[in-house]
Amino acid sequence: MLFQEVVESQGHLIDSHIMEQIFDKVVEYQGRFEVEQFRIGRTNSEPSYLRLKIETPDADAMDHLLQQLLNLGCSPVEHGDAELRLVERDRCPAEDFYSTTNHRTMVRHGQQWLEVQNQRMDAAIVVEQGVASCRRLRDVKAGDQVVVGTRGIRVVPEAKERDRLAFAFMSNGISSERQVETAVKQTAALIRQSMEQGLKVVFVAGPVVVHTGGVRSMARLIRKGVVQALLSGNALGVHDAEAALLGTSLGIRMADGRQEEHGHRNHMRAINAIYHEGGIRGAVESGRLKSGILYECIKHNVPFVLAGSLRDDGPLPETITDMNAAQDAYAELLRGAGVVLCLGSMLHSIATGNMLPSWVKIVCVDINPAVATKVSDRGTGQAVGIVTDVGLFLEALANEMEHDATQL
């Protein structure tokens, strides 16, 4: 006995190789398919349409196949409302709750399609008063109505546009050194486009920004309004303060790269100095902290989050040591982001990518090509990498953004 379903999908199915992925997925689950209708888009903006009859040898295979096809933008033709189930205990939705992707998602409720708000991966969908939204498991409460199963759900994967030739460095995921100059120009164009659309440009930075001499360039970008939010950890704040107060980073003199005598203590001296002023803002207002990334953030009202970790020294007074609170603070600053630049911080980059919907571009800059690969492997398909020294990249980007300003 064969189990049958008819599914449909629309979008840039050919250009984005989605159609062939759909066919391959059916075969992978020992299924068969028959194309009932295929209509190719005749313009760059017109989507293609696919209607497909699929067959599998058993019901379990069909259920698993439909779950896989859903992530590729395929949904059953015979739509009913999404099934909702009442949560009986905090943080405990039904075991078959629908776990979200980072792609744009809609659920059918009351015979109409609702676009899911606050889209992110690995969340539940709660429908409340005609609004569907993603909610992390820890935020699911007793009495919530949570979507279960896969019926009445549409997922819209990000697709390659036929006429989008800009940002070609993104096509291979990770750029080589010889492409860095082009990648910087295209990143600047992506930043400019986001700002013109009223979307935020968010930087995720690790302490390598300080170690590679990128503080001055980062400060220039903050002063020019390019950085609208900064996400990082305690280490960036500590070494930024160390460089500003003592002229060293990890005890190495920034001026000549030589080891400072007893320099290994300098980061602790910097933390102590900040504590004496009541925090980073207090150190800026008192005049003790006169330069650096966080100095510029405070002077130009750029919000920042320092997330703590088990290995932190100090930590600084502003560092959020409650991981749930730090996640919430990151997520809040990521609202309305158009592009996110991740600079030499693999773990913070992965964490940020997991919070973002798939239509927000991530540019991951690191000297290690494996970092961008790891970010993408975690499910953040919109992340692309530029393999270069972070300090040099920031200098080139600052120069490019200043060049843009002179052309206005």
Secondary structure, 3 states (H helix, E strand, C coil): CCEEEEEEEEECCCCCCHHHHHHHHHHHCCCEEEEEEEECCCCCCCCEEEEEEEEECCHHHHHHHHHHHHHCCCEECCCCCCEEEECCECCECCCCECCCCCCEEEEEECCEEEECECCCCCCEEEEECCEEEEECHHHCCCCCEEEECCCCEEEECCCCCCCCCCCHHHCCCEECHHHHHHHHHHHHHHHHHHHHCCCEEEEEECCHHHHCCCHHHHHHHHHCCCCCEEEEEHHHHHHHHHHHHHCEECCEECCCCCECCCHHHHHHHHHHHHHHCCCHHHHHHHCCCCCCHHHHHHHCCCCEEEECCCCCCCCCCCCECCHHHHHHHHHHHHCCEEEEEEECCHHHHHHHHHHCCCCCEEEEEECCHHHHHHHHHCCCCCEEEEECCHHHHHHHHHHHHHHHHHHC
